Amino acid sequence: MIEKSDENDLELVDDACNLKNGSEKFFDKKKLRINYFCICFYAFMTGTDFAVIIPTLWDRLNFDFSASGTFMGFVISSYSFSGVISGLIMGKISDKIEKNKIFFLVSILFAIIGHILYFFGINKYFVLLARTLSGISIGASTVALAFIARTTSEKKRTAILSLVMASRQFGLMFGPAFNIALRQVNFYLFGKFLVDRKSIPGLFMAFTWSLYFFMFIFLFKETSSNQENINHESKVKDTMAKIGSFKNLRQFLRAEMILLLALTFFTYFNQTSLETMVIPFTEIMFDWHELENSILFCCGGVIIIVSFIIIRILSKKFEDRVILLIGLSSIIIGLAIACIFLPFVDKFDNINNLEKCSFNITNSIQKSSDPRNKLDGMFFAAFVLFVILDVIGLPAIAITSASLFTKMIDNKFQGLGQGIQRGVLGIGTIIGPLCAGPLIYKPIILVSIILFIIGIIFVFFLIFFKRFKPIEEFSLKTSSEIDIKSM
């Protein structure tokens, strides 16, 4: 039942795992599988949420409420901001009470409320409030990652995390299908509330989150462990309590940890800034609307799913740091291609003049010229290649950085650690849209800045490459030595 490791690693065999401190934990394997399924479905819902809302968000803000690109950046950032705050709080509390289910249920309730408000969306500030409340729903992702870190071995953790993150990409892939099916809807609910392609996403997501809420109540079960060597673990716990603050500080201030957090920040800064820019960008360049953009997100989801499958296979043969290096290289090449071709695009040269003449820039451009007649085949090919490389690189970094982070901190602080990482990630998703909003019609500036910063991180990553590996937790012997020195 228990497989001992010479390296004192955490090994999961059937329903038992051996901790580095010597104690043994036995988990109900059936419950774990069901819980992992619930977590994967939660990730699927967050992906679907994004893919259903984002393609029509620009039209709703810009055409219905005459909102600017900057305000759209605020709306997208508000979703991430509330997710960061709720994630930090939930992660910290989950470490103390060792419960998971309540955090998911609270998150789902906020998602339901937020989408109901989004459906009504009486003005742009109401939409901002709705997305802020909906963002709390992603706070439970911190709890989910900490739960996985506590119940998996280091060798199997990357594979489990890739499964969870792939589930989100399935949501991104299937979300546009729902959008396409709902785009022809046009009627009044109760004779008062307009239900059209711009408001139906909120109503649809409120309904699906409600179904998931009841499914989660019945399926997800709290897992408990039966531990041996209780006196030994109690001794370790008492010792760790005395050096906890020192250990926390040392864990998160190592050079490789800071670099890993910086990489996480700028990767998601890159992702969310480009997501904010892509809808207005394709509308101007290719005269695309919600249908074409939904198909774009769907194709991106397919590519990411394939990437996750490849990463899951590679994770069994290569270290996390190697896969992370591949993903980082892919993103840098994609950004370099964008920087090469964007200066030759002339459709953004007169944007500022159009902005002065008309508040609705996109509408003005579409009336003055037909972008399809001037479409540069080479630029379109470069755009497709850029998207592919960026989409391939993202899952490689997302999976391996999350997996590495869990392996480089003590299991006793996984909730707090995930809160910190998700917080840094969330800050990237907050600042990304805020920076991209004012630069929607100046993409070359934003892409150049991102390439420069990620390029610097890439150089430092190569320098510290050998240090990106799992570290040994404090052993009982080390803890005792520190305790003796402090007496």
N, C-alpha and C positions, 0 to 999 in steps of 0.2 A: 504493500500500500504506500509506504513511504520510501522514497528514493533519496538517499543521502548524497550530497555533493561534496567532493573533496575541497572545493573552493568555497564551501559554505554559502553557496548561492541559494536563491529562492527557487525551489523546484515544485512544479504542480503536476502531480500524478493522480489521475482520476479526480477524487474530491479532497485531496490532501496536499498541503504545501509546507515545506520546511523553511522556517525563517532563519535569517542570518544570526539572530541572537540565540538560536538553539531551541526555541519553542516550536511546537508543531500545531498547525491549524488544519482542521477538517471542515470542508465546506460541502454543502449539499449540492452535488453536481447538477442535478435536475433544476434546482432553483437558480443556480448560476446561469445555466443556459437560457432559461426563460427570462432572467433579468437582463442578460446580454441582448436578447432579442428585443426587449422593451427599450433598451438604450439605443439600439440600432434603429428602431422605429422612431424614436425621439429625434435622432439625427436626420432621418428621412423627412420628418415633418419640418424641421428647421430649413432643410434644403428646398422643400416644396414651397414653404412660406416665401423664401427669397425669390424663387423663380416665378411665382404667381404674382407677387406684388410689384417687383422692380420694373418689368417691361412696360407697365402702364402708369407708373408713378410720375414720370416726367410729363406725360400728357395731362395727367390730372392737375399737377401743380402749375404747369406752364400755361395750358390752354383754359382750364377752368378758373384758376385763381391768379393768373398772370404772375406767378412766382418766378424768381430768377434762378440761375444755376447755383448761386451761392446758397439760396434758401433750400434748394434740393440737397445740397451738401449737408446742411444742418439737419434735415429730416433723416437722412441716412445715418449721420453721425449719432443722432439721438438714440437710435435703435441700439447701436454699439455701446454708447455711454451707459445706458441703463443696464445693459448686459454685463458690462465690466463691474459696476458697483454691486449688482445683485450676485455676480459670480464670486467676488471677493468675500462678501458677507456669508453666502451659503457655504463656500469652501472652508472658511474658518469655523463656522458653527458645526459643520459635518465632522470635523476632526474631533470636536469635543463630545458630541452626542452619539456619534457613529451610527447615524440614521440617514437614509437616502430618500425614501419614498415621499416624505412630506415635502421635500424641496422640489421634486418633479411636479407634484400636484399643484403647488403654489405657482410655479412657473407656467404651467399649462393654463391655469385660471387667468393669469394676467394676459396670456396670449389671446384667449377668448374675448376678454373685455376690450383689449386693444383693437382687435379686428372688427368688433362690432362698432366701435367708435370710428374706425377707418371707413366703414361702409357708409355711415351717415355723413362724415366729412363735410361739414357745413362751410368751412373755410380752411385756408392753408394752415392756420395755427391749430385747428382741430385735428388735422392730419398729422401735424408734428406731435401733438399729445398722444394720438393713437399709436404712432410708431414708437414713441418713448415707452409706453406701457407694454407694447408687444415685445420690446427688447428685453424685458425682464425674463421672458421665456427662455432665453439662451443662458441665463445664469446657472441653470441646473447642469450645464455641460461641464462645469468645474467639478461638481459632485460626481458626475458620470466618469470622468477621467480618473479622479481619485479612487473611485470604487474599483475600476479596472486595475489600477496600479496596485491596490491592496490584495486583489484576488487572482493575480496572474504572476507567472515567473518572468524574469527578465528576458529569457529566450523567447517566450511566447507572447510577450506584451506587444511587440511591434505588429505581429499578425492580427491580434485582437483589435488594436487601435486602427489598423488599416481597414478592418471590416466595418468598424463604426463610422469612420470618416468616409468610406465608400458609400455607406448608406445615405449620407448627406448628399453625395453626388448623384445617387439614384433619384433623390428628391429633386435636385436641380435638373435632371434629365426628364423626369415625368411631369414636373411642374408646368413647363411650357405646353405640354399636351392638354392640361386642364385649361390653360389660358386660351389656347386655340379653340377649344370646345365652347368656351364661355364668351368669346368675343362678339357673337351675334345676339347676345341677350339684350333685350330692351323692353322693359315694362315698369309699371309702378307697383310697389308693394304697399298693400292696404290703401291704394289710391293716392298715396302721399309721397312715398320715397322712391326716387328714380333708381332703377336697377339697370345699369348699362355696363359696357366693357371696362369702365374705369372704377366703378363702385362694387361690382360683383366679386372681385378678388377678396375684398374684406369679408363679405358675407360667406363666401365659400370657405375661406380659411377658418372663420369662427365655427362653422359647422364641423369641419374635419377635426379641428382641435378638440371640440366637444366630444366627438366619437372616441378620440384617442384618450381623453381624460377617463372615460368609463372603462376602456380597455385596460388602461394602466392600473386602475384601482383593483381590478380582479386578477390581473396577471402578475404584477410585480410583487415579490415577497422579500421582506428584509432577511438578509443572510446573517447567521451568527456562526461563530467558530468555537469548537471545543478544544481547549488548549491543554497541553501537557507541560510539565516543568513549570508549574505556576509560580513556585517560589523563585525560580531562576528569573522568570520574566518580571516578576514583581521587583526583584532586586535591580534589574536593568532599568525598569521604569523609574524607580526612586533615584537611581544614579543619573539618569538622563534628565530628570526634572531639575537637578542641580546645575547641569551644564547646558540645559536646553537653549538658553539665550545665546550663549557663546557658539553653540553648534549651528543654530539658525543663521547667525551672522556670517559664520565662516562658509557655510554651504552656498549662500547666494552672492558672495562677494568675490568668488574666484574668477579669474580672467576668462576662463572658458564659459562659465555660467553667464557672465555679463555679455560676452560675445554671442552666446546662444539666444539670449533675450533680445539683443539688438537685431539679430537676424530674424527672429520671430516678428519683431515690431515692423521692420522695413518690408518684409515679405507681405504682410497683411496690409501695410500702408500702400504698397504697390497694387495689391489685388483690389482693395476697395476704391482707390482713386481711379483706377482704370474702369471699374464697374460703374462708377459715377459718370465717367466721361463717355463710355461706349454708346449709350443710347442717343444723346444729342449728336455725337460724332458720326455714327452711322446714318442718322437721319439727314445730316447735312451732306455727307460724302456720297451716300448711295441711295438716298431717298427711302430708307427703310422705316417701317413702322412697327407696331407691336407684334405683328405676325412674323416678320422677318427676324426681329430681335428675339422673339420666343424660340424660333428655330435655331438661332445662333447659340442661345443658352442651352438648348437641347443637344446640339452637336458638341458643345463644350462639355456637357455632362457625360456624353458617350466617351469622349477622349479621356476624361478623368477616370471613368470607370475602368477603362483598359489600363490606364496608368496604375491604378490601385491594384489591379490583378497582377501586373508585372512586378510592382513593389512587394506585394505579398510573397511572390516567388523568390525575388532577389533577397528579401530579408532573411531567408533561411540559409543563404550562402555568403552574404556580404554583411559587414558591419553597418550600423546606422549611419556612421559618419561618411562612409563611402557613398551611400545612396543620397545623403544630404548634399554632398559635393556635386553629384550628377544633377540634382534638381536645381541647385544654385547656378550651375553652369548653363543650364537650359534657359533659365530666366534672363541671365545676363546676355546671352546670344540674341534672344528675342527682343530685348530692350535696345541692343545695339542695332539691330535691323530697323527698328522703328526710328531711331535717331538718324539713320542714314537716309531713309526715304521721306520722312516728314518735312524736312526743309524744302523739298521740291513740290510740295502740295500748295497750290495757289488759292484754294477755296477759303482759306482762313485769313487771307491778306486784307480783305475788305470787311471783315466781321465787325470791327470797331465802328466803321462808318454806318453799317446797317443797324448796329445797336443804338446809335444815336437817332436814327430815323424811325426805328420801330422797336417797341419793347419786345414784341414777339419775334425774335430773331429767326428762329427756324422757319416760321411761316413766311417771313419776308424772303428768305433765300429760296424757298420752294417756289414761290410765285415768280421770282425774277429769273430763275434758270432751272433747267432740267439736269440734275447731277448725273443722270444715267448717260446723257449724250457726251459728257466730258470725262467719264470714268476712265482712269488710267489703268490698263490691265496689269501693268507691273506693280502699281501701288496696291491694287486689290490683292494680288498674289502675296505681296509683302505683308499686308494686313492679316491675311489668313495664316501665313507662316508665323507671324508674331503671336497671334492668338494661340496657335497650336503649341509653340514652344513655351509660352507663359503658362498655359493650362497644364502642360506636362510637368513643368517644374514645381508648380504649387503643391500637388499632393505629395511629391517626394520630400519637400521641405516640411510640410504640415505634419506628416506621419512621423518622420524620423526625429524632428525637433521635439515633438511631444513625447515620443518614446525615450529619447536621450535624456530629456529633462527629468522624467520619472526615475531613471536609472542613476542619476547623478545627485539625488537627494535622499534623505532618510525616509523610509516608509512611514515613520510616525508623523511626518509632516507633509504627507502627500496632498491633503486637502488645502493646506496653506500654500504649498508649493504650486499646486495647480491654479490656485487663486492668483498667485503672483504672475505666473506665466500667462494665464488667460487675461489677467489685467493688462499686462504689457501688450499682448495680442489685441485686446480690445481698444487700448489707446491708439494703436496703429490703425484700427478700423474707424476710429473716431476722427483722427487728424487727417487721414487719407481723403475722405469725402470733403472735409472742410477746405483742404488745399486744392482739390480738384474742381470744386464748384466754381471759383472765380477764374479758373484756367481752362474751362470747358472748351473755349474757342482758341486756346493757345497750347495745344497738346505737346508741342516740341519742348516747351520749357519744363513741364512736369516730367516728361519721360527722361529728359537729360539729367534732371536732379536725381531721380530715382536710380538711374544707371550709375551715376557718380558715387552715390552713397553705398549702394549694394556692391559696387566694384571694390570699394575700400574694405567692406566687410569680408568680401571674398579673399582679399589678400591676407587679412588677419586670420581668417579661418584656415588658410594654408599654413600659416606660421604656427598656430596652436593645434593643428590637425591631430597630432598624437595624443593630445589631452582630452579629446572628445570620446570618452569611454566610461562605462560604469565604474563607480568608485566603491570602495569597501565602506560599510557603515562602521561606526565606532564599535569595537568589540567590547566585551565585558571587561577584558583586561585593560584596555585603553581607558575605559570609563573609570575603572578603579584607580588607575594611576593618576588621572586628572583629579579625582576626588581626594586622593591622599595629598597631592600637592597643594590643594586648596585649603587643607586643614591647618 
